[in-house]
Each structure stands twice: as C-alpha cells, then as structure tokens.
Amino acid sequence: MEEPAEVRIGLGQGLADAVREDLELYGVAELEERIETLQGEIVRCQAQIQKKRAGREAADALFGTKSG
C-alpha cells in the first residue's frame, strides 16, 4: 500500500497564516514566546541575506560584473 503524498505548503504560506491569527487568544507568556520565535526568524533571515550578498559579491568579483 502506498503512503499518501505530503501536502506541501506554498512558500511563505505559514508566515502569511501566522500574521492573520487572532492574538486575543494568546496569553502573555505565549505572546512573549511568539516574539522570541519571530526575532529568531528575523536573525535567520538576515544571516541568509548576508550569505546571498556575499555569494553575489564573490561572483561579481570573479566574473567582473556589477549587480544592481
């Protein structure tokens, strides 16, 4: 018997759903935990941006192109 295929959520869909949640349903501790999680995600995104920029700069230096 074949396993059912996993349902794949579209890129960013989880975040889009999260920002529409009713925050009235959360307690203070849950909201603080949510903030910590979101701050961690911001740091993770910023690190990925820096990594991508560094890769682009390395490619530009190697191939002599300038991206805008």
Stockholm file with secondary structure:
# STOCKHOLM 1.0

chainA/1-68         MEEPAEVRIGLGQGLADAVREDLELYGVAELEERIETLQGEIVRCQAQIQKKRAGREAADALFGTKSG
#=GR chainA/1-68 SS CCCCCCCCCCTTHHHHHHHTSCGGGSCHHHHHHHHHHHHHHHHHHHHHHHHHHHHHHHHHHHHTCCCC
#=GC SS_cons        CCCCCCCCCCTTHHHHHHHTSCGGGSCHHHHHHHHHHHHHHHHHHHHHHHHHHHHHHHHHHHHTCCCC
//
